[in-house]
């Protein structure tokens, strides 16, 4: 799997994936505490966009650590 960095998103792609369940982990750096909406991920086939999958959205809470 390959990745590239974007300003506010992550784009990952693969040349070929066998059927199954996959996980993608990434590290983020936060600079502002607060409660944020964490959007769900969406994947689709480049040449068959009707084939797609989504993950659930969630809430991300960042607190100051003293």
Predicted model as a PDB file, atoms N, CA, C, CB and O in Angstrom, pLDDT in the B-factor column:
MODEL        1                                                                  
ATOM      1  N   UNK A   1       0.845  -1.163   0.000  1.00 54.00           N  
ATOM      2  CA  UNK A   1       0.000   0.000   0.000  1.00 54.00           C  
ATOM      3  C   UNK A   1       0.895   1.231   0.000  1.00 54.00           C  
ATOM      4  CB  UNK A   1      -0.964  -0.005   1.213  1.00 54.00           C  
ATOM      5  O   UNK A   1       1.951   1.237   0.632  1.00 54.00           O  
ATOM      6  N   UNK A   2       0.480   2.252  -0.696  1.00 55.00           N  
ATOM      7  CA  UNK A   2       1.234   3.480  -0.811  1.00 55.00           C  
ATOM      8  C   UNK A   2       0.397   4.629  -0.270  1.00 55.00           C  
ATOM      9  CB  UNK A   2       1.649   3.738  -2.272  1.00 55.00           C  
ATOM     10  O   UNK A   2      -0.831   4.545  -0.255  1.00 55.00           O  
ATOM     11  N   UNK A   3       1.035   5.687   0.168  1.00 52.00           N  
ATOM     12  CA  UNK A   3       0.278   6.829   0.660  1.00 52.00           C  
ATOM     13  C   UNK A   3       0.914   8.119   0.178  1.00 52.00           C  
ATOM     14  CB  UNK A   3       0.196   6.811   2.194  1.00 52.00           C  
ATOM     15  O   UNK A   3       2.068   8.146  -0.250  1.00 52.00           O  
ATOM     16  N   UNK A   4       0.131   9.192   0.256  1.00 55.00           N  
ATOM     17  CA  UNK A   4       0.687  10.518   0.045  1.00 55.00           C  
ATOM     18  C   UNK A   4       0.031  11.453   1.045  1.00 55.00           C  
ATOM     19  CB  UNK A   4       0.471  11.010  -1.425  1.00 55.00           C  
ATOM     20  O   UNK A   4      -1.086  11.198   1.497  1.00 55.00           O  
ATOM     21  N   UNK A   5       0.707  12.518   1.387  1.00 54.00           N  
ATOM     22  CA  UNK A   5       0.190  13.449   2.380  1.00 54.00           C  
ATOM     23  C   UNK A   5      -0.588  14.564   1.699  1.00 54.00           C  
ATOM     24  CB  UNK A   5       1.333  14.031   3.226  1.00 54.00           C  
ATOM     25  O   UNK A   5      -0.169  15.084   0.665  1.00 54.00           O  
ATOM     26  N   UNK A   6      -1.711  14.922   2.278  1.00 48.00           N  
ATOM     27  CA  UNK A   6      -2.515  16.059   1.838  1.00 48.00           C  
ATOM     28  C   UNK A   6      -2.715  16.962   3.039  1.00 48.00           C  
ATOM     29  CB  UNK A   6      -3.892  15.602   1.228  1.00 48.00           C  
ATOM     30  O   UNK A   6      -2.403  16.573   4.165  1.00 48.00           O  
ATOM     31  N   UNK A   7      -3.220  18.135   2.822  1.00 56.00           N  
ATOM     32  CA  UNK A   7      -3.361  19.079   3.927  1.00 56.00           C  
ATOM     33  C   UNK A   7      -4.269  18.569   5.035  1.00 56.00           C  
ATOM     34  CB  UNK A   7      -3.888  20.384   3.414  1.00 56.00           C  
ATOM     35  O   UNK A   7      -3.869  18.580   6.199  1.00 56.00           O  
ATOM     36  N   UNK A   8      -5.487  18.120   4.708  1.00 67.00           N  
ATOM     37  CA  UNK A   8      -6.413  17.708   5.752  1.00 67.00           C  
ATOM     38  C   UNK A   8      -7.021  16.343   5.467  1.00 67.00           C  
ATOM     39  CB  UNK A   8      -7.509  18.736   5.908  1.00 67.00           C  
ATOM     40  O   UNK A   8      -8.121  16.052   5.937  1.00 67.00           O  
ATOM     41  N   UNK A   9      -6.347  15.521   4.728  1.00 69.00           N  
ATOM     42  CA  UNK A   9      -6.883  14.190   4.452  1.00 69.00           C  
ATOM     43  C   UNK A   9      -5.747  13.223   4.183  1.00 69.00           C  
ATOM     44  CB  UNK A   9      -7.855  14.223   3.258  1.00 69.00           C  
ATOM     45  O   UNK A   9      -4.597  13.618   3.989  1.00 69.00           O  
ATOM     46  N   UNK A  10      -6.095  11.961   4.178  1.00 73.00           N  
ATOM     47  CA  UNK A  10      -5.134  10.905   3.861  1.00 73.00           C  
ATOM     48  C   UNK A  10      -5.676  10.143   2.667  1.00 73.00           C  
ATOM     49  CB  UNK A  10      -4.887   9.949   5.087  1.00 73.00           C  
ATOM     50  O   UNK A  10      -6.837   9.733   2.659  1.00 73.00           O  
ATOM     51  N   UNK A  11      -4.848   9.954   1.672  1.00 74.00           N  
ATOM     52  CA  UNK A  11      -5.236   9.185   0.500  1.00 74.00           C  
ATOM     53  C   UNK A  11      -4.314   7.975   0.433  1.00 74.00           C  
ATOM     54  CB  UNK A  11      -5.158  10.046  -0.816  1.00 74.00           C  
ATOM     55  O   UNK A  11      -3.096   8.122   0.332  1.00 74.00           O  
ATOM     56  N   UNK A  12      -4.885   6.800   0.487  1.00 76.00           N  
ATOM     57  CA  UNK A  12      -4.105   5.563   0.381  1.00 76.00           C  
ATOM     58  C   UNK A  12      -4.643   4.775  -0.806  1.00 76.00           C  
ATOM     59  CB  UNK A  12      -4.178   4.714   1.709  1.00 76.00           C  
ATOM     60  O   UNK A  12      -5.840   4.817  -1.089  1.00 76.00           O  
ATOM     61  N   UNK A  13      -3.770   4.063  -1.496  1.00 77.00           N  
ATOM     62  CA  UNK A  13      -4.225   3.264  -2.626  1.00 77.00           C  
ATOM     63  C   UNK A  13      -3.391   2.001  -2.741  1.00 77.00           C  
ATOM     64  CB  UNK A  13      -4.156   4.073  -3.929  1.00 77.00           C  
ATOM     65  O   UNK A  13      -2.266   1.927  -2.247  1.00 77.00           O  
ATOM     66  N   UNK A  14      -3.959   1.029  -3.391  1.00 77.00           N  
ATOM     67  CA  UNK A  14      -3.273  -0.243  -3.617  1.00 77.00           C  
ATOM     68  C   UNK A  14      -3.520  -0.675  -5.048  1.00 77.00           C  
ATOM     69  CB  UNK A  14      -3.753  -1.337  -2.614  1.00 77.00           C  
ATOM     70  O   UNK A  14      -4.581  -0.395  -5.606  1.00 77.00           O  
ATOM     71  N   UNK A  15      -2.557  -1.350  -5.648  1.00 76.00           N  
ATOM     72  CA  UNK A  15      -2.735  -1.871  -6.999  1.00 76.00           C  
ATOM     73  C   UNK A  15      -3.672  -3.071  -7.019  1.00 76.00           C  
ATOM     74  CB  UNK A  15      -1.389  -2.254  -7.596  1.00 76.00           C  
ATOM     75  O   UNK A  15      -4.382  -3.293  -8.000  1.00 76.00           O  
ATOM     76  N   UNK A  16      -3.673  -3.845  -5.935  1.00 76.00           N  
ATOM     77  CA  UNK A  16      -4.517  -5.043  -5.874  1.00 76.00           C  
ATOM     78  C   UNK A  16      -4.758  -5.421  -4.422  1.00 76.00           C  
ATOM     79  CB  UNK A  16      -3.866  -6.224  -6.643  1.00 76.00           C  
ATOM     80  O   UNK A  16      -3.830  -5.411  -3.613  1.00 76.00           O  
ATOM     81  N   UNK A  17      -5.993  -5.754  -4.089  1.00 75.00           N  
ATOM     82  CA  UNK A  17      -6.329  -6.237  -2.752  1.00 75.00           C  
ATOM     83  C   UNK A  17      -7.177  -7.493  -2.883  1.00 75.00           C  
ATOM     84  CB  UNK A  17      -7.078  -5.147  -1.929  1.00 75.00           C  
ATOM     85  O   UNK A  17      -8.147  -7.525  -3.640  1.00 75.00           O  
ATOM     86  N   UNK A  18      -6.809  -8.510  -2.151  1.00 81.00           N  
ATOM     87  CA  UNK A  18      -7.626  -9.715  -2.088  1.00 81.00           C  
ATOM     88  C   UNK A  18      -8.851  -9.415  -1.226  1.00 81.00           C  
ATOM     89  CB  UNK A  18      -6.812 -10.927  -1.516  1.00 81.00           C  
ATOM     90  O   UNK A  18      -8.794  -8.516  -0.387  1.00 81.00           O  
ATOM     91  N   UNK A  19      -9.952 -10.138  -1.407  1.00 80.00           N  
ATOM     92  CA  UNK A  19     -11.122  -9.934  -0.538  1.00 80.00           C  
ATOM     93  C   UNK A  19     -10.748 -10.125   0.931  1.00 80.00           C  
ATOM     94  CB  UNK A  19     -12.260 -10.904  -0.924  1.00 80.00           C  
ATOM     95  O   UNK A  19      -9.948 -10.999   1.264  1.00 80.00           O  
ATOM     96  N   UNK A  20     -11.320  -9.318   1.793  1.00 81.00           N  
ATOM     97  CA  UNK A  20     -11.032  -9.433   3.219  1.00 81.00           C  
ATOM     98  C   UNK A  20     -11.235  -8.116   3.933  1.00 81.00           C  
ATOM     99  CB  UNK A  20      -9.617  -9.921   3.437  1.00 81.00           C  
ATOM    100  O   UNK A  20     -11.783  -7.165   3.376  1.00 81.00           O  
ATOM    101  N   UNK A  21     -10.786  -8.075   5.172  1.00 82.00           N  
ATOM    102  CA  UNK A  21     -10.891  -6.888   6.009  1.00 82.00           C  
ATOM    103  C   UNK A  21      -9.494  -6.311   6.171  1.00 82.00           C  
ATOM    104  CB  UNK A  21     -11.536  -7.218   7.397  1.00 82.00           C  
ATOM    105  O   UNK A  21      -8.541  -7.044   6.437  1.00 82.00           O  
ATOM    106  N   UNK A  22      -9.372  -5.016   6.013  1.00 80.00           N  
ATOM    107  CA  UNK A  22      -8.082  -4.344   6.100  1.00 80.00           C  
ATOM    108  C   UNK A  22      -8.140  -3.218   7.119  1.00 80.00           C  
ATOM    109  CB  UNK A  22      -7.658  -3.802   4.729  1.00 80.00           C  
ATOM    110  O   UNK A  22      -9.207  -2.657   7.372  1.00 80.00           O  
ATOM    111  N   UNK A  23      -6.995  -2.888   7.702  1.00 82.00           N  
ATOM    112  CA  UNK A  23      -6.881  -1.759   8.630  1.00 82.00           C  
ATOM    113  C   UNK A  23      -5.804  -0.824   8.124  1.00 82.00           C  
ATOM    114  CB  UNK A  23      -6.560  -2.239  10.079  1.00 82.00           C  
ATOM    115  O   UNK A  23      -4.764  -1.265   7.634  1.00 82.00           O  
ATOM    116  N   UNK A  24      -6.055   0.458   8.244  1.00 79.00           N  
ATOM    117  CA  UNK A  24      -5.072   1.475   7.914  1.00 79.00           C  
ATOM    118  C   UNK A  24      -4.891   2.329   9.156  1.00 79.00           C  
ATOM    119  CB  UNK A  24      -5.512   2.337   6.673  1.00 79.00           C  
ATOM    120  O   UNK A  24      -5.855   2.912   9.652  1.00 79.00           O  
ATOM    121  N   UNK A  25      -3.679   2.410   9.659  1.00 78.00           N  
ATOM    122  CA  UNK A  25      -3.382   3.176  10.868  1.00 78.00           C  
ATOM    123  C   UNK A  25      -2.522   4.371  10.478  1.00 78.00           C  
ATOM    124  CB  UNK A  25      -2.662   2.293  11.941  1.00 78.00           C  
ATOM    125  O   UNK A  25      -1.625   4.260   9.643  1.00 78.00           O  
ATOM    126  N   UNK A  26      -2.804   5.494  11.085  1.00 74.00           N  
ATOM    127  CA  UNK A  26      -1.997   6.680  10.837  1.00 74.00           C  
ATOM    128  C   UNK A  26      -1.929   7.522  12.105  1.00 74.00           C  
ATOM    129  CB  UNK A  26      -2.573   7.505   9.663  1.00 74.00           C  
ATOM    130  O   UNK A  26      -2.797   7.429  12.973  1.00 74.00           O  
ATOM    131  N   UNK A  27      -0.902   8.334  12.201  1.00 72.00           N  
ATOM    132  CA  UNK A  27      -0.651   9.167  13.368  1.00 72.00           C  
ATOM    133  C   UNK A  27      -0.962  10.624  13.008  1.00 72.00           C  
ATOM    134  CB  UNK A  27       0.825   9.011  13.860  1.00 72.00           C  
ATOM    135  O   UNK A  27      -0.562  11.111  11.951  1.00 72.00           O  
ATOM    136  N   UNK A  28      -1.670  11.297  13.887  1.00 72.00           N  
ATOM    137  CA  UNK A  28      -1.963  12.714  13.686  1.00 72.00           C  
ATOM    138  C   UNK A  28      -1.377  13.511  14.834  1.00 72.00           C  
ATOM    139  CB  UNK A  28      -3.487  12.959  13.571  1.00 72.00           C  
ATOM    140  O   UNK A  28      -1.174  12.988  15.930  1.00 72.00           O  
ATOM    141  N   UNK A  29      -1.112  14.759  14.579  1.00 72.00           N  
ATOM    142  CA  UNK A  29      -0.585  15.658  15.604  1.00 72.00           C  
ATOM    143  C   UNK A  29      -1.621  16.740  15.855  1.00 72.00           C  
ATOM    144  CB  UNK A  29       0.789  16.279  15.176  1.00 72.00           C  
ATOM    145  O   UNK A  29      -2.000  17.462  14.933  1.00 72.00           O  
ATOM    146  N   UNK A  30      -2.077  16.856  17.079  1.00 74.00           N  
ATOM    147  CA  UNK A  30      -3.079  17.865  17.399  1.00 74.00           C  
ATOM    148  C   UNK A  30      -2.416  19.054  18.085  1.00 74.00           C  
ATOM    149  CB  UNK A  30      -4.188  17.272  18.294  1.00 74.00           C  
ATOM    150  O   UNK A  30      -1.458  18.897  18.842  1.00 74.00           O  
ATOM    151  N   UNK A  31      -2.936  20.230  17.809  1.00 78.00           N  
ATOM    152  CA  UNK A  31      -2.412  21.442  18.428  1.00 78.00           C  
ATOM    153  C   UNK A  31      -3.503  22.232  19.142  1.00 78.00           C  
ATOM    154  CB  UNK A  31      -1.743  22.315  17.382  1.00 78.00           C  
ATOM    155  O   UNK A  31      -3.201  23.195  19.846  1.00 78.00           O  
ATOM    156  N   UNK A  32      -4.765  21.842  18.974  1.00 84.00           N  
ATOM    157  CA  UNK A  32      -5.875  22.574  19.576  1.00 84.00           C  
ATOM    158  C   UNK A  32      -6.796  21.613  20.315  1.00 84.00           C  
ATOM    159  CB  UNK A  32      -6.659  23.353  18.504  1.00 84.00           C  
ATOM    160  O   UNK A  32      -7.382  20.730  19.689  1.00 84.00           O  
ATOM    161  N   UNK A  33      -6.938  21.761  21.628  1.00 89.00           N  
ATOM    162  CA  UNK A  33      -7.870  20.900  22.351  1.00 89.00           C  
ATOM    163  C   UNK A  33      -9.315  21.239  21.974  1.00 89.00           C  
ATOM    164  CB  UNK A  33      -7.664  21.042  23.876  1.00 89.00           C  
ATOM    165  O   UNK A  33      -9.618  22.362  21.571  1.00 89.00           O  
ATOM    166  N   UNK A  34     -10.198  20.249  22.111  1.00 91.00           N  
ATOM    167  CA  UNK A  34     -11.615  20.470  21.822  1.00 91.00           C  
ATOM    168  C   UNK A  34     -12.298  19.177  21.423  1.00 91.00           C  
ATOM    169  CB  UNK A  34     -11.780  21.509  20.717  1.00 91.00           C  
ATOM    170  O   UNK A  34     -11.701  18.102  21.488  1.00 91.00           O  
ATOM    171  N   UNK A  35     -13.538  19.283  21.014  1.00 93.00           N  
ATOM    172  CA  UNK A  35     -14.321  18.144  20.555  1.00 93.00           C  
ATOM    173  C   UNK A  35     -14.549  18.318  19.064  1.00 93.00           C  
ATOM    174  CB  UNK A  35     -15.677  18.022  21.331  1.00 93.00           C  
ATOM    175  O   UNK A  35     -15.028  19.361  18.618  1.00 93.00           O  
ATOM    176  N   UNK A  36     -14.204  17.290  18.296  1.00 88.00           N  
ATOM    177  CA  UNK A  36     -14.248  17.381  16.846  1.00 88.00           C  
ATOM    178  C   UNK A  36     -15.001  16.199  16.255  1.00 88.00           C  
ATOM    179  CB  UNK A  36     -12.835  17.451  16.271  1.00 88.00           C  
ATOM    180  O   UNK A  36     -14.996  15.103  16.814  1.00 88.00           O  
ATOM    181  N   UNK A  37     -15.639  16.432  15.136  1.00 87.00           N  
ATOM    182  CA  UNK A  37     -16.285  15.366  14.384  1.00 87.00           C  
ATOM    183  C   UNK A  37     -15.220  14.676  13.547  1.00 87.00           C  
ATOM    184  CB  UNK A  37     -17.445  15.916  13.487  1.00 87.00           C  
ATOM    185  O   UNK A  37     -14.509  15.324  12.779  1.00 87.00           O  
ATOM    186  N   UNK A  38     -15.111  13.362  13.697  1.00 81.00           N  
ATOM    187  CA  UNK A  38     -14.128  12.575  12.961  1.00 81.00           C  
ATOM    188  C   UNK A  38     -14.886  11.884  11.836  1.00 81.00           C  
ATOM    189  CB  UNK A  38     -13.381  11.533  13.895  1.00 81.00           C  
ATOM    190  O   UNK A  38     -15.612  10.926  12.103  1.00 81.00           O  
ATOM    191  N   UNK A  39     -14.747  12.327  10.590  1.00 82.00           N  
ATOM    192  CA  UNK A  39     -15.555  11.759   9.513  1.00 82.00           C  
ATOM    193  C   UNK A  39     -15.179  10.311   9.221  1.00 82.00           C  
ATOM    194  CB  UNK A  39     -15.406  12.592   8.254  1.00 82.00           C  
ATOM    195  O   UNK A  39     -14.035   9.905   9.424  1.00 82.00           O  
ATOM    196  N   UNK A  40     -16.132   9.553   8.752  1.00 83.00           N  
ATOM    197  CA  UNK A  40     -15.861   8.178   8.362  1.00 83.00           C  
ATOM    198  C   UNK A  40     -15.059   8.131   7.074  1.00 83.00           C  
ATOM    199  CB  UNK A  40     -17.163   7.400   8.202  1.00 83.00           C  
ATOM    200  O   UNK A  40     -15.092   9.065   6.272  1.00 83.00           O  
ATOM    201  N   UNK A  41     -14.353   7.054   6.889  1.00 81.00           N  
ATOM    202  CA  UNK A  41     -13.575   6.864   5.661  1.00 81.00           C  
ATOM    203  C   UNK A  41     -14.488   6.320   4.566  1.00 81.00           C  
ATOM    204  CB  UNK A  41     -12.371   5.901   5.902  1.00 81.00           C  
ATOM    205  O   UNK A  41     -15.503   5.680   4.841  1.00 81.00           O  
ATOM    206  N   UNK A  42     -14.112   6.584   3.344  1.00 82.00           N  
ATOM    207  CA  UNK A  42     -14.843   6.061   2.195  1.00 82.00           C  
ATOM    208  C   UNK A  42     -13.841   5.501   1.197  1.00 82.00           C  
ATOM    209  CB  UNK A  42     -15.728   7.162   1.539  1.00 82.00           C  
ATOM    210  O   UNK A  42     -12.824   6.132   0.911  1.00 82.00           O  
ATOM    211  N   UNK A  43     -14.124   4.335   0.676  1.00 80.00           N  
ATOM    212  CA  UNK A  43     -13.271   3.724  -0.348  1.00 80.00           C  
ATOM    213  C   UNK A  43     -14.135   3.347  -1.538  1.00 80.00           C  
ATOM    214  CB  UNK A  43     -12.518   2.475   0.209  1.00 80.00           C  
ATOM    215  O   UNK A  43     -15.316   3.030  -1.398  1.00 80.00           O  
ATOM    216  N   UNK A  44     -13.523   3.388  -2.705  1.00 79.00           N  
ATOM    217  CA  UNK A  44     -14.243   2.961  -3.908  1.00 79.00           C  
ATOM    218  C   UNK A  44     -13.237   2.502  -4.951  1.00 79.00           C  
ATOM    219  CB  UNK A  44     -15.134   4.108  -4.471  1.00 79.00           C  
ATOM    220  O   UNK A  44     -12.057   2.849  -4.898  1.00 79.00           O  
ATOM    221  N   UNK A  45     -13.730   1.716  -5.899  1.00 79.00           N  
ATOM    222  CA  UNK A  45     -12.900   1.272  -7.009  1.00 79.00           C  
ATOM    223  C   UNK A  45     -12.783   2.398  -8.020  1.00 79.00           C  
ATOM    224  CB  UNK A  45     -13.482  -0.001  -7.668  1.00 79.00           C  
ATOM    225  O   UNK A  45     -13.773   3.054  -8.341  1.00 79.00           O  
ATOM    226  N   UNK A  46     -11.587   2.623  -8.517  1.00 79.00           N  
ATOM    227  CA  UNK A  46     -11.347   3.756  -9.406  1.00 79.00           C  
ATOM    228  C   UNK A  46     -12.215   3.691 -10.661  1.00 79.00           C  
ATOM    229  CB  UNK A  46      -9.879   3.809  -9.796  1.00 79.00           C  
ATOM    230  O   UNK A  46     -12.759   4.709 -11.087  1.00 79.00           O  
ATOM    231  N   UNK A  47     -12.349   2.512 -11.255  1.00 81.00           N  
ATOM    232  CA  UNK A  47     -13.084   2.405 -12.503  1.00 81.00           C  
ATOM    233  C   UNK A  47     -14.481   1.825 -12.327  1.00 81.00           C  
ATOM    234  CB  UNK A  47     -12.315   1.566 -13.468  1.00 81.00           C  
ATOM    235  O   UNK A  47     -15.186   1.608 -13.313  1.00 81.00           O  
ATOM    236  N   UNK A  48     -14.886   1.576 -11.107  1.00 79.00           N  
ATOM    237  CA  UNK A  48     -16.241   1.080 -10.820  1.00 79.00           C  
ATOM    238  C   UNK A  48     -16.720   1.739  -9.530  1.00 79.00           C  
ATOM    239  CB  UNK A  48     -16.268  -0.496 -10.695  1.00 79.00           C  
ATOM    240  O   UNK A  48     -16.803   1.071  -8.499  1.00 79.00           O  
ATOM    241  N   UNK A  49     -17.038   3.037  -9.564  1.00 77.00           N  
ATOM    242  CA  UNK A  49     -17.370   3.752  -8.332  1.00 77.00           C  
ATOM    243  C   UNK A  49     -18.629   3.248  -7.625  1.00 77.00           C  
ATOM    244  CB  UNK A  49     -17.535   5.197  -8.636  1.00 77.00           C  
ATOM    245  O   UNK A  49     -18.878   3.618  -6.478  1.00 77.00           O  
ATOM    246  N   UNK A  50     -19.423   2.411  -8.291  1.00 82.00           N  
ATOM    247  CA  UNK A  50     -20.597   1.839  -7.622  1.00 82.00           C  
ATOM    248  C   UNK A  50     -20.192   0.781  -6.592  1.00 82.00           C  
ATOM    249  CB  UNK A  50     -21.550   1.224  -8.657  1.00 82.00           C  
ATOM    250  O   UNK A  50     -21.000   0.401  -5.744  1.00 82.00           O  
ATOM    251  N   UNK A  51     -18.965   0.313  -6.662  1.00 79.00           N  
ATOM    252  CA  UNK A  51     -18.413  -0.628  -5.671  1.00 79.00           C  
ATOM    253  C   UNK A  51     -17.689   0.209  -4.623  1.00 79.00           C  
ATOM    254  CB  UNK A  51     -17.433  -1.695  -6.340  1.00 79.00           C  
ATOM    255  O   UNK A  51     -16.648   0.794  -4.920  1.00 79.00           O  
ATOM    256  N   UNK A  52     -18.219   0.277  -3.401  1.00 80.00           N  
ATOM    257  CA  UNK A  52     -17.616   1.149  -2.402  1.00 80.00           C  
ATOM    258  C   UNK A  52     -17.856   0.607  -1.000  1.00 80.00           C  
ATOM    259  CB  UNK A  52     -18.173   2.570  -2.524  1.00 80.00           C  
ATOM    260  O   UNK A  52     -18.641  -0.322  -0.806  1.00 80.00           O  
ATOM    261  N   UNK A  53     -17.180   1.191  -0.037  1.00 82.00           N  
ATOM    262  CA  UNK A  53     -17.361   0.858   1.372  1.00 82.00           C  
ATOM    263  C   UNK A  53     -17.148   2.099   2.214  1.00 82.00           C  
ATOM    264  CB  UNK A  53     -16.397  -0.265   1.807  1.00 82.00           C  
ATOM    265  O   UNK A  53     -16.450   3.025   1.800  1.00 82.00           O  
ATOM    266  N   UNK A  54     -17.748   2.120   3.396  1.00 83.00           N  
ATOM    267  CA  UNK A  54     -17.624   3.255   4.304  1.00 83.00           C  
ATOM    268  C   UNK A  54     -17.431   2.767   5.734  1.00 83.00           C  
ATOM    269  CB  UNK A  54     -18.862   4.165   4.209  1.00 83.00           C  
ATOM    270  O   UNK A  54     -17.860   1.671   6.095  1.00 83.00           O  
ATOM    271  N   UNK A  55     -16.785   3.590   6.532  1.00 85.00           N  
ATOM    272  CA  UNK A  55     -16.696   3.329   7.964  1.00 85.00           C  
ATOM    273  C   UNK A  55     -17.576   4.344   8.693  1.00 85.00           C  
ATOM    274  CB  UNK A  55     -15.212   3.403   8.464  1.00 85.00           C  
ATOM    275  O   UNK A  55     -17.998   5.343   8.109  1.00 85.00           O  
ATOM    276  N   UNK A  56     -17.843   4.087   9.945  1.00 88.00           N  
ATOM    277  CA  UNK A  56     -18.688   4.991  10.730  1.00 88.00           C  
ATOM    278  C   UNK A  56     -17.917   6.249  11.110  1.00 88.00           C  
ATOM    279  CB  UNK A  56     -19.210   4.284  11.997  1.00 88.00           C  
ATOM    280  O   UNK A  56     -16.698   6.211  11.277  1.00 88.00           O  
ATOM    281  N   UNK A  57     -18.629   7.357  11.246  1.00 91.00           N  
ATOM    282  CA  UNK A  57     -18.007   8.568  11.767  1.00 91.00           C  
ATOM    283  C   UNK A  57     -18.004   8.489  13.285  1.00 91.00           C  
ATOM    284  CB  UNK A  57     -18.751   9.848  11.273  1.00 91.00           C  
ATOM    285  O   UNK A  57     -18.734   7.688  13.868  1.00 91.00           O  
ATOM    286  N   UNK A  58     -17.198   9.304  13.920  1.00 90.00           N  
ATOM    287  CA  UNK A  58     -17.134   9.293  15.378  1.00 90.00           C  
ATOM    288  C   UNK A  58     -16.774  10.690  15.879  1.00 90.00           C  
ATOM    289  CB  UNK A  58     -16.102   8.243  15.882  1.00 90.00           C  
ATOM    290  O   UNK A  58     -16.626  11.626  15.093  1.00 90.00           O  
ATOM    291  N   UNK A  59     -16.638  10.811  17.181  1.00 92.00           N  
ATOM    292  CA  UNK A  59     -16.251  12.077  17.807  1.00 92.00           C  
ATOM    293  C   UNK A  59     -14.870  11.923  18.426  1.00 92.00           C  
ATOM    294  CB  UNK A  59     -17.292  12.515  18.882  1.00 92.00           C  
ATOM    295  O   UNK A  59     -14.587  10.924  19.088  1.00 92.00           O  
ATOM    296  N   UNK A  60     -14.029  12.895  18.214  1.00 86.00           N  
ATOM    297  CA  UNK A  60     -12.683  12.910  18.755  1.00 86.00           C  
ATOM    298  C   UNK A  60     -12.592  14.011  19.798  1.00 86.00           C  
ATOM    299  CB  UNK A  60     -11.631  13.113  17.636  1.00 86.00           C  
ATOM    300  O   UNK A  60     -12.876  15.171  19.499  1.00 86.00           O  
ATOM    301  N   UNK A  61     -12.197  13.662  21.025  1.00 89.00           N  
ATOM    302  CA  UNK A  61     -12.076  14.643  22.115  1.00 89.00           C  
ATOM    303  C   UNK A  61     -10.593  14.776  22.472  1.00 89.00           C  
ATOM    304  CB  UNK A  61     -12.928  14.212  23.379  1.00 89.00           C  
ATOM    305  O   UNK A  61      -9.946  13.802  22.855  1.00 89.00           O  
ATOM    306  N   UNK A  62     -10.074  15.985  22.342  1.00 87.00           N  
ATOM    307  CA  UNK A  62      -8.675  16.273  22.672  1.00 87.00           C  
ATOM    308  C   UNK A  62      -8.645  17.141  23.917  1.00 87.00           C  
ATOM    309  CB  UNK A  62      -7.939  16.978  21.484  1.00 87.00           C  
ATOM    310  O   UNK A  62      -9.296  18.184  23.974  1.00 87.00           O  
ATOM    311  N   UNK A  63      -7.883  16.703  24.920  1.00 87.00           N  
ATOM    312  CA  UNK A  63      -7.785  17.427  26.180  1.00 87.00           C  
ATOM    313  C   UNK A  63      -6.341  17.790  26.460  1.00 87.00           C  
ATOM    314  CB  UNK A  63      -8.361  16.597  27.334  1.00 87.00           C  
ATOM    315  O   UNK A  63      -5.423  17.085  26.041  1.00 87.00           O  
ATOM    316  N   UNK A  64      -6.142  18.886  27.164  1.00 84.00           N  
ATOM    317  CA  UNK A  64      -4.784  19.266  27.589  1.00 84.00           C  
ATOM    318  C   UNK A  64      -4.268  18.263  28.617  1.00 84.00           C  
ATOM    319  CB  UNK A  64      -4.768  20.709  28.181  1.00 84.00           C  
ATOM    320  O   UNK A  64      -5.003  17.848  29.512  1.00 84.00           O  
ATOM    321  N   UNK A  65      -3.023  17.884  28.486  1.00 78.00           N  
ATOM    322  CA  UNK A  65      -2.379  16.997  29.463  1.00 78.00           C  
ATOM    323  C   UNK A  65      -1.374  17.843  30.227  1.00 78.00           C  
ATOM    324  CB  UNK A  65      -1.680  15.751  28.769  1.00 78.00           C  
ATOM    325  O   UNK A  65      -0.527  18.516  29.640  1.00 78.00           O  
ATOM    326  N   UNK A  66      -1.486  17.793  31.548  1.00 75.00           N  
ATOM    327  CA  UNK A  66      -0.570  18.613  32.370  1.00 75.00           C  
ATOM    328  C   UNK A  66       0.455  17.772  33.045  1.00 75.00           C  
ATOM    329  CB  UNK A  66      -1.330  19.403  33.412  1.00 75.00           C  
ATOM    330  O   UNK A  66       1.301  18.294  33.771  1.00 75.00           O  
TER     331      UNK A  66                                                      
ENDMDL                                                                          
END                                                                             
